[in-house]
Amino acid sequence: MNQYLLAGSLSLLLSLPAFAAPKDAYTQRNVMQCGGVEVVMVSSCRSVTVDDAETHLIPVCSDQTINIGGKVLRRNIDKVSQLTSDGKKAKMLSNVVVAMDCVKGTKGSLVSIGGYGGCGACPEWRGYYSTAGRLEQYSFDNTQRSFGSKGSWEELIKAYGVTKRQLQSESPSVKRIDYGQP
């Protein structure tokens, strides 16, 4: 009896329409080293572009994760619906990562992740993570708010031995994220 139930369930599953990813979908991996750990930005995107008349002129990405030393993290970023170059609406992240950097201090290293909303007035997002994968501080610069366990640059400076200049500007080894089918 159980084998008939299993066979019937399997044939039902096989007859259901499968979810089809867009033909232009791709997964992009950007990798860097920081403080002896591997940092991987994994982006699920499409090769279409946002229509010029839309607000968020950024890559069409539906998901991004930050993997720090094997710990998978996700930013809390809203999604927007935008018209794309193929004439269809796409639900996409309102802010995508544009740069990854390693800020090396005398007491430890911080992973710096920078994101951008692409609308001119959209917030730029910057997050600082420990090499253990803990969000230490993040901010949206257009609203001058800061959140996170350390809460401020001063606390990051004290905890990690980094300088204010390191937090304000990117290092020469910054990894810029270029989107496109790899």
Summary of the structure (lengths in Angstrom):
residues: 182
radius of gyration: 20.1
end to end distance: 49.3
largest distance: 70.7
contacts: 511
relative contact order: 0.16
helix: 15%
strand: 43%
